[in-house]
Amino acid sequence: MKSATLRVVLLLAVAGSAKSLDWVKAGDGSQAMCAGVETDCNDAASCTRVAFGPCGGVASPEFYFQAEVHGFAFINATDAAYLTNMQEMKGSAVANNNYRAIDGDLTDGDATYARITAGQYTGDDPSVNGGYIGMASYLLKKGTISINQNDFLVPDGPGLSTTTSKKACIAELDTTTNTCGAALTYKTGDFKFSLFGFTIGSSFALPSGVTYLGIRTKLTKKNFPADVEVTFNGKTKTLAGSTAIGTSDVTSVELTGTNRSLTIDFPQKYNVGDITDVGEASTPTATKDVKIKVAAVDGDADSIYVDYLFDATDLQTANKYLVYDPTVSEVLIVSSSWSSTVSSSSTVSSSSTGSSSSTGSWSSTESVSEAALARPALLVLVMGVVAALLHRP
């Protein structure tokens, strides 16, 4: 049987000491959410690193998730065998290859939102044969937005320091009308992120036998209680042991502790399409099924890799893009020594809400659907692939 080969393009230098985060708050009261970034960055991991957490009544979260893009891969195997026989490769050495922009007060009508977008070229010479992968994160600070497209800042070409804002469809393709699908609605405090990527080069070609292109993200929990347990797919699978998830597809991640519980639901769809002659992302040519996997991080019990695998069939030539725009459903349960009944909910995205109620003696339970998660990218698990808008070289 043919051995599986995974060639990973590393986008991450050896991690150094943790850096301080600058936080942006969205919403008011107990359900306020915060997103944070590192002020200084020098590689793809630190530049795409985004933190998310609830910050009601405080300036910054006491506990939060951190997501980052970790790498890019060509996979010569079935999705079930993708971890076998890994070969590491370096990212591109072109100049100006750490792209990041932070906009804290963008507007859309009466709504205000923050956007953090970052990415990096791959390949020895992307102008000949390479690609671009990145992540964009959005925190809705005030108001409501209904959209079926995202704006992405993308480089104007390999080695150039300038960027241009492009639009790409994040909704599923409407196959009846062959147009971008219905708008998604986001409200104050909602957090979302997208993974994006595109192929580039005058002589672009995938290596022989490639079946999937992968993006690896890393998701890390910070300051969570020690008793938090990580499970998958409705608490039916674990990372190791007799119920290990192995290379099975991931549909959800659950973090459960005595006082806090968080569920992350992974959407199973992404868009692919063409980059036009003027560098715009066209209407998607298809909405496809993504393969999402998880893996342990050696020496780091608080982190997991989330790997997103995309069908290589649609990415055989230059100027093809892919976009993965996750919908994450999070439920936070906080118990405290009070005698009362509390029921509340807030929307994380157009398709995820959470609510529950309970009565307890000397205890209360608040179940809140929070937008506090670092969207799986990533293999940022980070993170997601969001529309890739490409400028032709």
Phi and psi in degrees as a GROMACS rama.xvg file:
@    title "Ramachandran Plot"
@    xaxis  label "Phi"
@    yaxis  label "Psi"
@TYPE xy
-65.4099  132.814  LYS-2
-73.9912  147.687  SER-3
-81.8409  140.753  ALA-4
-128.338  131.031  THR-5
-121.445  114.598  LEU-6
-102.025  113.914  ARG-7
-101.637  129.362  VAL-8
-93.291  107.988  VAL-9
-74.8907  131.144  LEU-10
-114.189  15.1625  LEU-11
-131.746  126.999  LEU-12
-77.9265  168.51  ALA-13
-59.8234  129.061  VAL-14
-64.7176  135.09  ALA-15
-100.375  -158.188  GLY-16
-68.7743  152.158  SER-17
-64.6583  141.089  ALA-18
-104.656  159.135  LYS-19
-71.6837  154.75  SER-20
-112.272  143.541  LEU-21
-101.002  131.507  ASP-22
-110.216  146.572  TRP-23
-120.6  130.976  VAL-24
-101.04  143.905  LYS-25
-128.417  132.739  ALA-26
85.2156  174.331  GLY-27
-127.784  165.931  ASP-28
72.6604  -156.968  GLY-29
-69.4897  -18.3271  SER-30
-103.514  16.9056  GLN-31
-63.1359  144.559  ALA-32
-120.822  150.609  MET-33
-127.538  146.016  CYS-34
-123.418  139.89  ALA-35
-130.784  150.998  GLY-36
-135.892  158.371  VAL-37
-78.769  131.131  GLU-38
-61.027  -44.4864  THR-39
-109.211  139.994  ASP-40
-142.121  151.824  CYS-41
-140.408  7.81398  ASN-42
-155.274  173.468  ASP-43
-61.2193  -37.1501  ALA-44
-65.605  -50.8071  ALA-45
-70.2211  -31.3485  SER-46
-74.9455  -29.843  CYS-47
-93.9125  -4.81288  THR-48
-67.634  123  ARG-49
-132.825  138.806  VAL-50
-112.387  149.385  ALA-51
-142.191  138.789  PHE-52
-172.523  161.595  GLY-53
-74.4286  137.75  PRO-54
-139.055  34.0179  CYS-55
-61.8959  123.701  GLY-56
80.2324  -0.241396  GLY-57
-134.491  162.027  VAL-58
-76.0207  -28.8906  ALA-59
-147.788  156.326  SER-60
-64.6823  143.004  PRO-61
-78.2051  -30.0734  GLU-62
-138.158  148.199  PHE-63
-163.266  171.557  TYR-64
-109.161  149.772  PHE-65
-127.568  130.84  GLN-66
-126.898  148.929  ALA-67
-157.048  151.187  GLU-68
-78.7358  131.323  VAL-69
-111.637  -30.43  HIS-70
-177.532  175.349  GLY-71
-131.354  146.788  PHE-72
-143.378  147.1  ALA-73
-103.422  134.701  PHE-74
-121.547  121.4  ILE-75
-105.277  69.6431  ASN-76
-174.602  175.524  ALA-77
-71.7609  162.74  THR-78
-64.7373  -27.6018  ASP-79
-72.3959  -20.7337  ALA-80
-110.264  16.9135  ALA-81
-67.5169  -21.2555  TYR-82
-84.5309  -6.61877  LEU-83
-75.9315  136.723  THR-84
56.7047  69.1301  ASN-85
-85.6226  134.122  MET-86
-120.85  128.86  GLN-87
-94.8098  143.741  GLU-88
-132.923  155.334  MET-89
-83.6216  153.265  LYS-90
-73.9136  177.543  GLY-91
-69.1479  143.078  SER-92
-96.0906  11.9412  ALA-93
-63.4439  156.268  VAL-94
-66.7721  159.59  ALA-95
53.3824  44.3931  ASN-96
-101.282  25.3225  ASN-97
-125.92  96.1346  ASN-98
-97.4395  125.835  TYR-99
-150.992  141.473  ARG-100
-140.035  136.405  ALA-101
-122.77  118.756  ILE-102
-120.854  113.571  ASP-103
-87.6001  -17.6712  GLY-104
-141.585  60.1112  ASP-105
-81.6091  153.679  LEU-106
-126.076  151.313  THR-107
-143.408  99.7634  ASP-108
64.8574  -125.968  GLY-109
-89.465  -3.3466  ASP-110
-87.7019  149.73  ALA-111
-125.052  135.926  THR-112
-145.419  159.525  TYR-113
-107.111  144.895  ALA-114
-131.82  134.322  ARG-115
-126.321  119.421  ILE-116
-132.028  139.744  THR-117
-155.177  156.186  ALA-118
-174.909  -177.228  GLY-119
-157.888  145.043  GLN-120
-76.7604  152.309  TYR-121
-123.99  159.047  THR-122
102.79  148.036  GLY-123
-59.8971  -41.2939  ASP-124
-141.08  90.769  ASP-125
-59.3625  -24.65  PRO-126
-67.3742  -19.4132  SER-127
-102.311  -48.9243  VAL-128
-158.055  107.189  ASN-129
-172.562  -159.562  GLY-130
-160.372  175.725  GLY-131
-135.542  133.523  TYR-132
-131.598  147.38  ILE-133
-164.891  -177.111  GLY-134
-142.165  142.836  MET-135
-126.313  132.993  ALA-136
-119.972  143.812  SER-137
-133.093  135.653  TYR-138
-125.866  118.232  LEU-139
-82.0722  108.925  LEU-140
-80.6294  -33.9415  LYS-141
-160.009  137.953  LYS-142
95.2115  -166.218  GLY-143
-131.991  138.991  THR-144
-129.609  134.357  ILE-145
-117.833  118.874  SER-146
-142.2  153.3  ILE-147
-121.844  6.50764  ASN-148
-133.161  152.22  GLN-149
-114.784  150.231  ASN-150
-90.6678  134.124  ASP-151
-129.122  133.966  PHE-152
-85.8356  121.863  LEU-153
-127.903  150.802  VAL-154
-62.972  152.599  PRO-155
-80.7766  -0.541287  ASP-156
154.132  158.995  GLY-157
-56.3148  131.921  PRO-158
85.8426  -12.4783  GLY-159
-87.8489  146.413  LEU-160
-91.0078  -13.0744  SER-161
-85.3043  153.353  THR-162
-132.162  162.569  THR-163
-135.387  142.729  THR-164
-83.4636  128.166  SER-165
-127.377  156.698  LYS-166
-107.023  147.839  LYS-167
-147.196  146.877  ALA-168
-72.9818  129.845  CYS-169
-110.064  -9.10063  ILE-170
-85.7402  160.173  ALA-171
-63.8958  144.338  GLU-172
-61.413  131.021  LEU-173
-83.691  102.319  ASP-174
-72.5319  -16.1965  THR-175
-73.5644  -43.6012  THR-176
-104.651  -6.45576  THR-177
55.8314  44.8806  ASN-178
-130.09  167.265  THR-179
-61.3461  136.489  CYS-180
-73.1483  -167.377  GLY-181
-63.6559  148.418  ALA-182
-67.496  148.704  ALA-183
-104.45  142.533  LEU-184
-108.775  133.218  THR-185
-125.468  143.681  TYR-186
-122.724  171.704  LYS-187
-49.0626  129.705  THR-188
92.079  -10.3202  GLY-189
-70.5646  140.311  ASP-190
-122.252  135.794  PHE-191
-142.195  156.542  LYS-192
-142.765  159.307  PHE-193
-135.836  144.186  SER-194
-101.16  139.943  LEU-195
-140.03  153.944  PHE-196
-163.633  155.795  GLY-197
-151.571  157.603  PHE-198
-93.8366  150.881  THR-199
-152.684  152.734  ILE-200
131.662  143.471  GLY-201
-67.1398  -23.6041  SER-202
-129.83  43.4063  SER-203
-63.3249  135.878  PHE-204
-158.291  136.737  ALA-205
-75.0688  149.179  LEU-206
-58.1966  151.614  PRO-207
-59.0948  135.701  SER-208
85.0531  2.01237  GLY-209
-68.6479  127.823  VAL-210
-105.503  -30.3451  THR-211
-138.692  149.873  TYR-212
-105.87  135.241  LEU-213
-122.328  148.307  GLY-214
-120.827  124.981  ILE-215
-100.881  129.43  ARG-216
-122.501  162.819  THR-217
-125.465  131.712  LYS-218
-116.14  127.444  LEU-219
-126.342  133.351  THR-220
-94.0156  133.788  LYS-221
-116.94  126.657  LYS-222
64.6219  21.4483  ASN-223
-76.101  153.649  PHE-224
-57.385  150.452  PRO-225
-65.0311  -20.7468  ALA-226
-85.9994  1.51239  ASP-227
-66.3134  127.821  VAL-228
-107.132  136.794  GLU-229
-102.412  124.174  VAL-230
-131.664  173.839  THR-231
-136.898  155.595  PHE-232
53.0991  57.967  ASN-233
71.4437  34.2541  GLY-234
65.5348  20.7332  LYS-235
-93.6615  -14.6154  THR-236
-130.794  154.332  LYS-237
-126.226  173.481  THR-238
-73.2556  -30.1148  LEU-239
-144.137  175.909  ALA-240
90.7925  -164.531  GLY-241
-68.2769  -21.9194  SER-242
-109.692  26.5721  THR-243
-58.9208  137.642  ALA-244
-74.1972  -25.2579  ILE-245
57.8091  -129.213  GLY-246
-104.071  17.5456  THR-247
-65.6566  154.426  SER-248
-66.6579  143.154  ASP-249
-100.964  130.328  VAL-250
-111.121  -21.9034  THR-251
-160.488  156.155  SER-252
-124.105  132.591  VAL-253
-118.193  132.02  GLU-254
-116.865  115.666  LEU-255
-126.02  127.876  THR-256
-132.139  -176.166  GLY-257
-63.0754  -38.6543  THR-258
-113.034  -18.4852  ASN-259
-135.393  144.284  ARG-260
-141.759  136.557  SER-261
-137.347  131.042  LEU-262
-118.203  130.372  THR-263
-114.854  114.762  ILE-264
-97.7166  129.731  ASP-265
-99.8671  119.268  PHE-266
-66.2521  152.76  PRO-267
-106.387  10.9784  GLN-268
-120.323  150.902  LYS-269
-147.273  164.07  TYR-270
-108.49  147.575  ASN-271
-129.974  155.386  VAL-272
-173.761  -170.174  GLY-273
-107.183  148.004  ASP-274
-89.5096  127.95  ILE-275
-76.9327  174.181  THR-276
-63.4095  -21.6501  ASP-277
-100.902  13.9405  VAL-278
84.3067  13.534  GLY-279
-96.4234  154.264  GLU-280
-84.2885  120.777  ALA-281
-73.3647  172.503  SER-282
-54.2411  137.029  THR-283
-52.669  142.123  PRO-284
-82.6963  -20.1498  THR-285
-164.937  153.453  ALA-286
-107.903  122.612  THR-287
-116.119  170.037  LYS-288
-93.3942  126.187  ASP-289
-89.4153  150.077  VAL-290
-103.026  122.957  LYS-291
-117.861  126.417  ILE-292
-125.401  160.156  LYS-293
-128.718  153.123  VAL-294
-149.797  151.913  ALA-295
-71.006  151.817  ALA-296
-101.986  116.888  VAL-297
-56.6982  128.315  ASP-298
75.5845  9.05181  GLY-299
-139.563  92.927  ASP-300
-72.9989  -14.6086  ALA-301
-91.9099  0.345542  ASP-302
-126.435  154.964  SER-303
-137.887  150.761  ILE-304
-86.1003  140.411  TYR-305
-119.475  119.676  VAL-306
-108.038  131.22  ASP-307
-110.934  122.864  TYR-308
-110.715  128.076  LEU-309
-119.929  137.71  PHE-310
-59.3612  122.458  ASP-311
-71.4581  -15.3788  ALA-312
-56.4891  -35.5164  THR-313
-86.7594  -0.709097  ASP-314
-128.038  38.4138  LEU-315
-84.0492  -15.6495  GLN-316
-128.388  169.897  THR-317
-69.2632  159.207  ALA-318
66.9285  38.334  ASN-319
-112.315  139.627  LYS-320
-120.791  159.361  TYR-321
-136.936  148.362  LEU-322
-139.185  128.781  VAL-323
-122.686  119.853  TYR-324
-123.47  90.5506  ASP-325
-67.3809  150.09  PRO-326
-110.643  115.97  THR-327
-111.136  128.341  VAL-328
-107.583  118.493  SER-329
-122.773  135.986  GLU-330
-125.221  121.471  VAL-331
-107.8  126.32  LEU-332
-116.948  119.235  ILE-333
-119.428  123.533  VAL-334
-105.06  143.913  SER-335
-148.394  166.505  SER-336
-84.4446  72.1092  SER-337
-135.317  154.398  TRP-338
-106.789  98.9153  SER-339
-168.011  172.276  SER-340
-118.34  129.385  THR-341
-128.974  133.128  VAL-342
-137.558  122.931  SER-343
-153.158  159.544  SER-344
-154.476  154.766  SER-345
-145.178  148.723  SER-346
-85.7232  132.49  THR-347
-90.3116  -35.2129  VAL-348
-153.955  179.979  SER-349
-64.1996  -18.4196  SER-350
-120.971  13.4382  SER-351
-135.029  118.603  SER-352
-134.178  162.683  THR-353
-144.374  140.906  GLY-354
-159.402  149.489  SER-355
-168.14  166.794  SER-356
-145.783  153.93  SER-357
-156.854  154.51  SER-358
-117.89  132.593  THR-359
-141.429  149.985  GLY-360
-86.1266  120.508  SER-361
65.4541  20.0879  TRP-362
-153.427  155.595  SER-363
-137.581  152.145  SER-364
-126.158  125.555  THR-365
-111.401  119.753  GLU-366
-107.921  115.624  SER-367
-128.405  129.546  VAL-368
-81.1909  107.525  SER-369
-108.516  148.831  GLU-370
-96.4067  63.2232  ALA-371
-120.28  26.8254  ALA-372
-115.47  141.586  LEU-373
-74.9216  103.978  ALA-374
-57.5151  130.088  ARG-375
-46.0952  97.4748  PRO-376
-89.5624  156.52  ALA-377
92.6295  170.997  LEU-378
161.134  176.903  MET-383
-93.0201  150.581  GLY-384
-99.268  121.203  VAL-385
-95.3726  167.066  VAL-386
-46.6835  131.615  ALA-387
-102.888  120.597  ALA-388
-106.847  127.195  LEU-389
-120.733  139.237  LEU-390
-98.6784  123.045  HIS-391
-67.6764  138.939  ARG-392
